[in-house]
């Protein structure tokens, strides 16, 4: 009931027969009292490391469409390309700080 869908839909999501929308995924995470990141980690069989400067559900920044798009595309990258993406974002941040100085 908290998710806003019936048990049949949840069962199809659990068995991989149906993919949830981002909004539905957020509702599922909220109902389970976890972050969306935790759900992705469960599916991808990885451990979520808490702390540090990583962007996580519950952080102060709201998850707008641009962040959701970035997150979705980032998750489809392999490990080496994820490292490149992270380095590119760090470079953009440095350039932005220098422009403001």
ZIMO-V480317 format. One record per residue. RES is the residue in three letters. SS is DSSP state (H for helix, E for strand, L for the rest). PSI is psi as a letter, one per 20 degrees, with the letter a starting at -180 (NA if undefined). OMEGA is omega in radians with two decimals (none if undefined). Layout:
# ZIMO-V480317
{{RES/SS/PSI/OMEGA} {RES/SS/PSI/OMEGA}}
This chain:
# ZIMO-V480317
{{UNK/L/h/-3.12} {UNK/L/h/-3.11} {UNK/L/h/-3.13} {UNK/L/k/3.09} {UNK/L/r/-3.12} {UNK/L/r/-3.08} {UNK/H/h/3.12} {UNK/H/g/3.10} {UNK/H/g/3.12} {UNK/H/h/3.12} {UNK/H/g/3.12} {UNK/H/h/3.08} {UNK/H/g/-3.12} {UNK/H/h/-3.10} {UNK/L/i/3.11} {UNK/L/j/3.12} {UNK/L/i/-3.12} {UNK/L/p/3.09} {UNK/L/p/-3.13} {UNK/L/q/3.01} {UNK/L/r/3.10} {UNK/H/g/3.13} {UNK/H/g/3.12} {UNK/H/g/3.11} {UNK/H/g/3.10} {UNK/H/h/3.11} {UNK/H/g/3.11} {UNK/H/g/-3.14} {UNK/H/g/-3.14} {UNK/H/g/-3.14} {UNK/H/h/-3.14} {UNK/H/i/-3.13} {UNK/L/l/3.06} {UNK/L/r/3.07} {UNK/L/q/3.08} {UNK/H/h/3.09} {UNK/H/g/3.13} {UNK/H/h/3.11} {UNK/H/g/3.09} {UNK/H/g/-3.13} {UNK/H/h/3.11} {UNK/H/g/-3.13} {UNK/H/g/-3.10} {UNK/H/i/3.12} {UNK/L/l/3.07} {UNK/L/r/3.14} {UNK/L/p/3.09} {UNK/L/p/3.13} {UNK/L/p/-3.14} {UNK/L/q/3.12} {UNK/L/r/-3.13} {UNK/L/a/-3.05} {UNK/L/j/-3.12} {UNK/L/q/3.08} {UNK/L/p/-3.11} {UNK/L/r/3.02} {UNK/L/p/-3.14} {UNK/L/i/3.09} {UNK/L/r/-3.06} {UNK/L/h/-3.13} {UNK/L/p/3.10} {UNK/L/q/3.11} {UNK/L/n/3.07} {UNK/L/r/-3.13} {UNK/H/h/-3.12} {UNK/H/h/3.11} {UNK/H/h/3.08} {UNK/H/g/3.12} {UNK/H/g/3.10} {UNK/H/g/-3.13} {UNK/H/g/-3.13} {UNK/H/g/-3.13} {UNK/H/h/3.12} {UNK/H/g/-3.10} {UNK/H/i/3.14} {UNK/L/i/3.14} {UNK/L/q/3.01} {UNK/L/r/-3.01} {UNK/H/g/-3.10} {UNK/H/h/3.12} {UNK/H/h/3.05} {UNK/H/g/3.10} {UNK/H/g/3.11} {UNK/H/g/3.14} {UNK/H/g/3.13} {UNK/H/g/3.12} {UNK/H/h/3.12} {UNK/H/g/3.13} {UNK/H/h/3.08} {UNK/H/g/3.12} {UNK/H/g/3.10} {UNK/H/g/3.11} {UNK/H/g/3.11} {UNK/H/g/-3.14} {UNK/H/g/3.12} {UNK/H/g/3.10} {UNK/H/g/-3.14} {UNK/H/h/3.11} {UNK/H/h/-3.12} {UNK/H/h/-3.08} {UNK/L/NA/none}}
